[in-house]
Amino acid sequence: MRDDLKRVQEIVTSIDGDVEDWLGAVIPPVFENTIYRYPNYETVKQAAEGSIFRYGYSKNGNPTTAALEKKLAELEKGEEAKCFSSGTAAIYTVLLSVLEQGSHVITVKNVYGRVSDFLSNAFKKFGVETTFVSGQTIEEFEEAIQPNTKLIYLESPTSWHFELQPVRAITELAKQHQIIVVMDNTWATPVFQNPLDFGVDVVIHSASKYLGGHSDLVAGAVIGSREWISALPQLGAVLSPYESAKLLRGIRTLALRMEKHEKNALQIAAFLKQESKVSEVSYPGLTDFRQYELAKKQMSGSSGLMSFQLNADESGIRAFIDSLRHISIGGSWGGFESIIYAAAMSGSEEEVLARGFSYSQIRLSVGLEEAQTLLQDLHEALRRI
Ligand SMILES: *Cc1c(COP(=O)(O)O)cnc(C)c1O
């Protein structure tokens, strides 16, 4: 096994807790209780003072979720992690934690849609200003910094256009100006990239993608120092213990799945590259990817999500999508199943272009199926255009 996979494999297959925990159960049970009771007055008193630790109310701490958080912290090489009911809830909580009236934020143009939405609407109402940069060079960040810049919010790579940011240079610049750097690491997963190694302060994940990996849950996570995580505001958007247990099960196979996602995606990207009906395959794992050198420097591998352009009008795009037999049509990504989405399905040509996509752009999340099945499916659908 490769070193990056081996590191993750050791973490995800380690037993949570010692043999005395959970009555010896191999996995943490689902603690579905709301409340914890105490043996006496003195115990409550000591817990309140912080001289002993006791669970009290499930919204503030749950042992099933805590076992998951411990694993996620280890995976991202952070001191602590906190789970949320979605990646979006994790994002909102982090923004609320860092920003104040009059703050300035720098982020990337093709950042996850909710981030730009929160910054341009909810936070703008309170006087927060945002500068959007394409983010591929350090100069853009240097130019965008203002005296009131509090936060640089990164997502490397972005999940439709696959633009990478030079993370190490950005965190060095940010330190000189006492700016906090947050990074969404959903695409690469902790298997292929660990942003804390580059000096990023806090990492965000949508666990609804690869961490869960089985298309059966929605969850989010934030990883960083103990100080950072304990200062996060409590919005009540906690992860249910059932979802925590499912997510913990999902990540047991994270290294194995990511190895297969990468292997399949490399084959499919190479196949699409040489198809005449396809152009501009964006996949950071391809050696001729426009930012391949940076990708290789920052990531030890590539996950399964890519995009490309179809050389076709809307009826051709429709024929291609509807001819697929194995690959599902749908919006999200990171699951065991291959799933595809055409930007043209999301609205009129004008609307699609206004959102920054090209009309013929297709996004493909390569799943865990046999590569040959997927190649055949794509080959046949391309012939129907
Ligand atoms: C899906 C996604 C999110 C949001 O996560 P949810 O769990 O759907 O709320 C955040 N960042 C990226 C890159 C995503 O793809």
The ligand as a MOL file (V3000), in Angstrom:
LIG
                    3D

  0  0  0     0  0            999 V3000
M  V30 BEGIN CTAB
M  V30 COUNTS 15 15 0 0 0
M  V30 BEGIN ATOM
M  V30 1 C -21.4440 19.4690 -0.9800 0
M  V30 2 C -20.3800 20.4210 -0.6360 0
M  V30 3 C -20.4480 21.2210 0.5060 0
M  V30 4 C -21.6840 21.2790 1.3770 0
M  V30 5 O -21.9300 20.1060 2.0280 0
M  V30 6 P -23.4010 19.5820 2.4420 0
M  V30 7 O -23.0860 18.4290 3.3040 0
M  V30 8 O -24.1160 19.2420 1.1690 0
M  V30 9 O -24.0760 20.6940 3.1670 0
M  V30 10 C -19.3580 22.0040 0.8180 0
M  V30 11 N -18.2680 22.0500 0.0300 0
M  V30 12 C -18.1760 21.3100 -1.0940 0
M  V30 13 C -16.9440 21.3940 -1.9120 0
M  V30 14 C -19.2380 20.4960 -1.4590 0
M  V30 15 O -19.1610 19.7940 -2.6010 0
M  V30 END ATOM
M  V30 BEGIN BOND
M  V30 1 1 1 2
M  V30 2 1 2 3
M  V30 3 2 2 14
M  V30 4 1 3 4
M  V30 5 2 3 10
M  V30 6 1 4 5
M  V30 7 1 5 6
M  V30 8 2 6 7
M  V30 9 1 6 8
M  V30 10 1 6 9
M  V30 11 1 10 11
M  V30 12 2 11 12
M  V30 13 1 12 13
M  V30 14 1 12 14
M  V30 15 1 14 15
M  V30 END BOND
M  V30 END CTAB
M  END
